[in-house]
Amino acid sequence: MATMANRKSSVQSYCGPITCFMIRNIPCRLTRQKVQGEFHNEGFEGLYDFFHMPMGGRSQKGLRQRANLGYAFINFAYAEDAARFKATFDQFSFSGTCSEKVCDIVISRVQGLEANLRAHSKHVVPDDVFSVNSYRPFPTEGHLSEISQLSQGSWSSVKQQPTNACQQQ
């Protein structure tokens, strides 16, 4: 497991545009649809190309819960939209919940659509969880072919783009 110092150094060593954030302190009973609905209500519909909110956990009886784990990742196509998202949702409280949690928006260690698809494809998730579409890492419709190629292990045909400004030089 990465230490906080390692996490900070990996984020600090990144020198490209910031397009991806980790959203912390999401009330656990909220669905992906409810969370995304709040994003859309604030004007972010169609501006992000990746969203992943891990679901699961185990109840005391060993049954799989259908609750989120309290965090999510969102990646934007443009850094300007990402910056506006951070300004809008940092310290945000979701409506319609009894939770007192306040969102904390932090820069994700992983930046860019392709890097997020790769990173989140490595997580081992039981088949019964991935069989539920709302539990899967989600690229937007314009990027569905990329997730299809990922599931087939064929990254060589995915359009390669520099993931940060350092690689563009």
TINUMAR-226832 format. One record per atom (N, C-alpha, C): atom name; x, y, z. Coordinates in pm, whole numbers, m for minus. Layout:
BEGIN
CA	X	Y	Z
...
This chain:
BEGIN
N	85	m118	0
CA	0	0	0
C	89	124	0
N	54	220	m80
CA	133	343	m91
C	117	428	34
N	229	483	77
CA	222	574	191
C	180	711	142
N	140	797	235
CA	98	932	197
C	214	1008	133
N	336	987	183
CA	452	1055	125
C	474	1011	m19
N	461	879	m46
CA	475	829	m183
C	367	886	m272
N	244	893	m221
CA	132	946	m299
C	157	1092	m335
N	201	1171	m237
CA	228	1313	m262
C	340	1330	m363
N	446	1250	m352
CA	558	1266	m445
C	517	1226	m586
N	431	1124	m602
CA	390	1085	m737
C	301	1192	m798
N	217	1258	m719
CA	134	1366	m771
C	221	1487	m801
N	316	1518	m713
CA	402	1634	m733
C	492	1616	m854
N	528	1491	m890
CA	617	1469	m1004
C	543	1479	m1137
N	413	1477	m1134
CA	332	1489	m1256
C	336	1634	m1302
N	363	1658	m1430
CA	375	1796	m1476
C	280	1831	m1590
N	177	1753	m1609
CA	79	1782	m1713
C	m44	1849	m1657
N	m144	1868	m1742
CA	m269	1929	m1696
C	m342	1836	m1599
N	m402	1892	m1497
CA	m477	1814	m1399
C	m619	1796	m1452
N	m656	1672	m1479
CA	m789	1642	m1532
C	m866	1543	m1446
N	m800	1481	m1349
CA	m866	1376	m1270
C	m858	1405	m1120
N	m970	1383	m1053
CA	m977	1403	m909
C	m1033	1280	m840
N	m994	1265	m715
CA	m1058	1169	m625
C	m1156	1251	m542
N	m1278	1202	m535
CA	m1383	1268	m456
C	m1396	1186	m328
N	m1364	1245	m215
CA	m1371	1176	m86
C	m1496	1219	m10
N	m1537	1136	84
CA	m1648	1165	176
C	m1784	1169	108
N	m1806	1080	13
CA	m1938	1066	m47
C	m2024	984	49
N	m2143	1030	84
CA	m2230	949	171
C	m2250	810	109
N	m2228	707	188
CA	m2222	570	138
C	m2353	517	80
N	m2464	575	115
CA	m2592	526	63
C	m2630	586	m72
N	m2551	680	m122
CA	m2581	740	m251
C	m2543	645	m365
N	m2626	641	m467
CA	m2596	562	m586
C	m2512	644	m683
N	m2454	575	m779
CA	m2378	645	m882
C	m2469	743	m956
N	m2592	702	m983
CA	m2685	788	m1055
C	m2714	916	m978
N	m2729	907	m847
CA	m2757	1025	m765
C	m2636	1120	m764
N	m2517	1062	m749
CA	m2396	1144	m747
C	m2378	1213	m882
N	m2391	1137	m990
CA	m2377	1197	m1123
C	m2488	1298	m1150
N	m2605	1274	m1098
CA	m2714	1370	m1113
C	m2678	1505	m1054
N	m2611	1504	m939
CA	m2566	1631	m878
C	m2464	1699	m969
N	m2372	1620	m1027
CA	m2274	1678	m1119
C	m2345	1743	m1238
N	m2443	1673	m1292
CA	m2515	1724	m1410
C	m2596	1849	m1375
N	m2656	1850	m1256
CA	m2731	1969	m1212
C	m2643	2093	m1202
N	m2515	2072	m1176
CA	m2421	2184	m1164
C	m2352	2217	m1297
N	m2396	2152	m1406
CA	m2345	2187	m1538
C	m2229	2105	m1591
N	m2205	1985	m1534
CA	m2091	1905	m1577
C	m2128	1787	m1667
N	m2254	1776	m1704
CA	m2296	1665	m1790
C	m2223	1673	m1924
N	m2166	1560	m1966
CA	m2096	1553	m2094
C	m1954	1606	m2092
N	m1907	1656	m1978
CA	m1773	1714	m1972
C	m1667	1617	m1920
N	m1709	1508	m1857
CA	m1612	1411	m1806
C	m1619	1285	m1891
N	m1502	1217	m1901
CA	m1495	1098	m1985
C	m1477	970	m1905
N	m1463	982	m1773
CA	m1447	863	m1688
C	m1502	893	m1550
N	m1575	797	m1496
CA	m1625	807	m1359
C	m1626	668	m1298
N	m1568	654	m1180
CA	m1567	525	m1111
C	m1593	548	m963
N	m1701	489	m913
CA	m1736	496	m771
C	m1745	352	m721
N	m1639	302	m655
CA	m1641	163	m609
C	m1759	135	m517
N	m1818	20	m538
CA	m1934	m24	m460
C	m1898	m154	m391
N	m1969	m185	m284
CA	m1951	m315	m223
C	m1940	m309	m74
N	m1854	m395	m24
CA	m1843	m411	120
C	m1917	m536	162
N	m1905	m572	284
CA	m1973	m690	336
C	m2051	m650	461
N	m2170	m702	470
CA	m2249	m680	591
C	m2204	m780	696
N	m2256	m768	815
CA	m2221	m862	922
C	m2264	m1004	888
N	m2366	m1019	806
CA	m2413	m1152	769
C	m2339	m1206	647
N	m2243	m1130	595
CA	m2165	m1176	481
C	m2229	m1149	347
N	m2340	m1080	344
CA	m2406	m1048	219
C	m2346	m922	159
N	m2335	m920	28
CA	m2278	m803	m38
C	m2373	m685	m24
N	m2321	m575	24
CA	m2400	m454	37
C	m2398	m377	m94
N	m2499	m302	m119
CA	m2504	m220	m241
C	m2483	m74	m202
N	m2375	m49	m131
CA	m2340	86	m88
C	m2206	123	m151
N	m2187	251	m174
CA	m2056	292	m226
C	m1956	294	m111
N	m1829	299	m145
CA	m1724	295	m43
C	m1683	434	5
N	m1756	537	m37
CA	m1732	671	14
C	m1638	757	m68
N	m1595	705	m183
CA	m1507	783	m269
C	m1532	748	m415
N	m1483	833	m505
CA	m1497	810	m649
C	m1385	882	m722
N	m1369	846	m848
CA	m1271	912	m935
C	m1345	967	m1056
N	m1308	1089	m1096
CA	m1369	1152	m1213
C	m1258	1216	m1295
N	m1262	1193	m1427
CA	m1162	1249	m1518
C	m1233	1335	m1623
N	m1178	1450	m1648
CA	m1234	1544	m1746
C	m1148	1549	m1871
N	m1209	1578	m1983
CA	m1136	1592	m2108
C	m1048	1717	m2106
N	m1094	1821	m2035
CA	m1022	1948	m2033
C	m993	1993	m1890
N	m871	2042	m1870
CA	m828	2087	m1737
C	m915	2202	m1685
N	m966	2286	m1773
CA	m1049	2399	m1729
C	m1178	2349	m1664
N	m1238	2245	m1723
CA	m1359	2187	m1664
C	m1327	2120	m1531
N	m1211	2055	m1525
CA	m1170	1990	m1400
C	m1152	2094	m1288
N	m1090	2206	m1320
CA	m1069	2311	m1220
C	m1203	2368	m1171
N	m1296	2385	m1263
CA	m1429	2435	m1225
C	m1502	2332	m1139
N	m1484	2204	m1170
CA	m1545	2098	m1089
C	m1492	2104	m946
N	m1359	2117	m932
CA	m1300	2124	m798
C	m1356	2244	m721
N	m1365	2358	m787
CA	m1418	2478	m721
C	m1564	2460	m679
N	m1640	2386	m757
CA	m1782	2366	m729
C	m1805	2261	m621
N	m1732	2150	m625
CA	m1764	2037	m538
C	m1674	2020	m416
N	m1566	2096	m405
CA	m1487	2089	m282
C	m1571	2151	m169
N	m1589	2079	m62
CA	m1672	2118	54
C	m1822	2114	22
N	m1860	2036	m78
CA	m1999	2021	m121
C	m2069	1918	m33
N	m2194	1943	2
CA	m2278	1847	75
C	m2390	1802	m18
N	m2406	1671	m33
CA	m2510	1618	m121
C	m2647	1639	m58
N	m2743	1676	m141
CA	m2879	1699	m93
C	m2952	1567	m75
N	m3057	1568	6
CA	m3141	1451	23
C	m3079	1339	102
N	m2984	1370	188
CA	m2920	1268	270
C	m2906	1320	412
N	m2908	1229	507
CA	m2891	1268	648
C	m2744	1281	686
N	m2656	1244	595
CA	m2513	1245	623
C	m2462	1388	639
N	m2367	1403	729
CA	m2301	1533	748
C	m2169	1540	673
N	m2142	1439	590
CA	m2017	1436	515
C	m2010	1553	418
N	m1889	1607	405
CA	m1862	1717	313
C	m1753	1668	218
N	m1775	1683	88
CA	m1681	1633	m12
C	m1545	1701	0
N	m1444	1621	m22
CA	m1307	1668	m29
C	m1257	1628	m168
N	m1224	1724	m251
CA	m1179	1697	m387
C	m1027	1710	m390
N	m959	1598	m421
CA	m813	1597	m423
C	m764	1547	m558
N	m645	1591	m596
CA	m586	1549	m723
C	m560	1399	m717
N	m604	1329	m819
CA	m581	1185	m828
C	m437	1158	m867
N	m385	1048	m815
CA	m250	1005	m853
C	m245	968	m1001
N	m356	915	m1054
CA	m367	874	m1194
C	m435	986	m1271
N	m378	1025	m1384
CA	m434	1133	m1466
C	m459	1084	m1608
N	m571	1123	m1666
CA	m604	1091	m1805
C	m694	970	m1818
N	m770	965	m1926
CA	m865	857	m1950
C	m796	722	m1961
N	m699	711	m2048
CA	m634	582	m2069
C	m569	531	m1941
N	m500	618	m1869
CA	m435	577	m1744
C	m538	530	m1642
N	m653	596	m1636
CA	m759	553	m1544
C	m818	419	m1584
N	m841	399	m1713
CA	m893	270	m1759
C	m796	158	m1723
N	m668	182	m1744
CA	m568	80	m1708
C	m565	57	m1557
N	m561	163	m1481
CA	m550	150	m1335
C	m670	79	m1275
N	m789	113	m1320
CA	m908	55	m1259
C	m943	m82	m1315
N	m881	m122	m1426
CA	m905	m256	m1479
C	m829	m360	m1398
N	m728	m318	m1322
CA	m645	m410	m1246
C	m709	m453	m1114
N	m812	m384	m1072
CA	m876	m417	m945
C	m953	m546	m960
N	m932	m637	m867
CA	m1005	m763	m868
C	m1141	m738	m805
N	m1244	m762	m883
CA	m1381	m740	m836
C	m1459	m867	m865
N	m1532	m920	m768
CA	m1609	m1042	m792
C	m1706	m1025	m909
N	m1726	m1134	m984
CA	m1814	m1131	m1100
C	m1953	m1081	m1067
N	m2004	m1115	m948
CA	m2140	m1073	m915
C	m2151	m922	m902
N	m2041	m856	m870
CA	m2043	m710	m860
C	m2034	m649	m999
N	m1942	m699	m1084
CA	m1928	m642	m1218
C	m2045	m676	m1308
N	m2126	m775	m1271
CA	m2243	m805	m1352
C	m2347	m694	m1340
N	m2335	m611	m1238
CA	m2425	m497	m1221
C	m2359	m377	m1289
N	m2417	m329	m1399
CA	m2355	m223	m1478
C	m2319	m100	m1395
N	m2400	m66	m1297
CA	m2374	57	m1222
C	m2253	45	m1130
N	m2193	m74	m1119
CA	m2075	m90	m1035
C	m1945	m81	m1114
N	m1952	m83	m1246
CA	m1833	m86	m1329
C	m1770	53	m1342
N	m1635	58	m1360
CA	m1575	185	m1399
C	m1642	228	m1529
N	m1670	355	m1544
CA	m1755	399	m1653
C	m1690	508	m1736
N	m1650	474	m1861
CA	m1614	579	m1955
C	m1741	626	m2023
N	m1745	748	m2066
CA	m1865	798	m2133
C	m1880	731	m2269
N	m1997	746	m2330
CA	m2030	674	m2453
C	m1926	692	m2563
N	m1868	807	m2575
CA	m1768	830	m2679
C	m1641	750	m2660
N	m1626	688	m2544
CA	m1504	613	m2513
C	m1533	466	m2485
N	m1652	417	m2518
CA	m1687	278	m2491
C	m1598	180	m2567
N	m1553	216	m2687
CA	m1467	125	m2762
C	m1335	102	m2689
N	m1289	204	m2616
CA	m1163	189	m2543
C	m1178	91	m2427
N	m1290	94	m2356
CA	m1309	m1	m2247
C	m1329	m141	m2303
N	m1390	m153	m2420
CA	m1407	m282	m2485
C	m1271	m341	m2520
N	m1181	m259	m2574
CA	m1048	m306	m2606
C	m972	m344	m2480
N	m992	m270	m2373
CA	m928	m300	m2246
C	m970	m438	m2198
N	m1100	m467	m2204
CA	m1149	m595	m2154
C	m1095	m711	m2237
N	m1057	m685	m2363
CA	m1000	m789	m2447
C	m848	m789	m2439
N	m791	m700	m2360
CA	m646	m694	m2343
C	m573	m638	m2465
N	m638	m557	m2544
CA	m581	m507	m2669
C	m555	m357	m2661
N	m459	m316	m2582
CA	m432	m173	m2569
C	m352	m118	m2685
N	m290	m203	m2766
CA	m207	m151	m2874
C	m289	m75	m2978
N	m419	m109	m2992
CA	m500	m41	m3092
C	m571	83	m3037
N	m560	108	m2907
CA	m621	228	m2850
C	m537	348	m2892
N	m604	453	m2935
CA	m534	575	m2978
C	m444	624	m2865
N	m316	631	m2891
CA	m220	674	m2790
C	m210	825	m2789
N	m224	884	m2673
CA	m207	1027	m2657
C	m112	1050	m2541
N	m33	1155	m2546
CA	52	1185	m2432
C	m34	1201	m2307
N	11	1143	m2195
CA	m68	1153	m2073
C	m32	1277	m1993
N	78	1341	m2024
CA	108	1466	m1956
C	202	1551	m2041
N	219	1674	m2000
CA	297	1769	m2078
C	443	1727	m2090
N	495	1655	m1993
CA	635	1613	m1997
C	661	1522	m2116
N	565	1437	m2150
CA	582	1343	m2260
C	566	1410	m2396
N	509	1528	m2400
CA	488	1596	m2527
C	614	1664	m2578
N	712	1681	m2492
CA	833	1754	m2530
C	924	1668	m2615
